[in-house]
């Protein structure tokens, strides 16, 4: 059952500091259990599967809460990494803690490589993470990898088809917009975080219209001190949401930069997901 909302708010710097104190983490120096920085939490698995299109073994990371059982379908979160990172960064300790608490299966695909853009048409320039020679069909391969991982995890855990969620950071935030619009019959809610969606700016209304047509609740989270993706990008997308009458929530985090928003955003994202089903 969907919860209707259209809210725009920000939190204070004091609120950010208080949250960091309560969780005992510094967003700039956070360490996963068994990993440094925003690395893979030791409770998550690093896996590979054979990608039939190219004959390669592609990695993804996976965490299943101890609350997941064969007795009932499990809610599932697909989490997309940013440019130049990898899936491990999205299976950090903050995300794993929240997935454990909420009883989720959390999966993060590679998206073929670290610069695949999850199906968004590429325009050259900043490429992927495998050198300068990119396949001509990189967007297709990147999107297909995500959908392959989604299908595998859905089957393995008999996931709840009414509680499948999508989120992503930076490039992954842009991928969240794109995949939510293209596959708008799957997601119960989506949450782009610091979305690097500038390359889709001319198609904002079309992309968001498809998300709205699927009845998908959306939350956008962005730090107002983001040095990599200007917060105005998020504001422009939110303004278009308002123009087309789309239900949405926008969380702007004062004083937060591009890296720390990965973990600081998570409590808002999981709160949204916990309220939504198809």
Secondary structure, 3 states (H helix, E strand, C coil): CCCCCCEEEEECHHHHHHHHHHHCCCCCCCCECCECCCCCCCCCEEEEEEECCCCEEEEEEEEECCCCCCCCCCEEEEEECCCCCCHHHHHCHHHHHHHHHHCEEEEEECCCCCCCHHHCCCCCCCCCCCCCCCCCCHHHHHHHHHHHHHHHHHHHHCCCCCCEEEEEECHHHHHHHHHHHHCCCCCCEEEEECCCCHHHHHHHHHHHHHHHHCCCEEEEEEECCCCCCCHHHHHHHHHHHHHCCCCCEEEEECCCCCCCHHHHCHHHHHHHHHHCCC
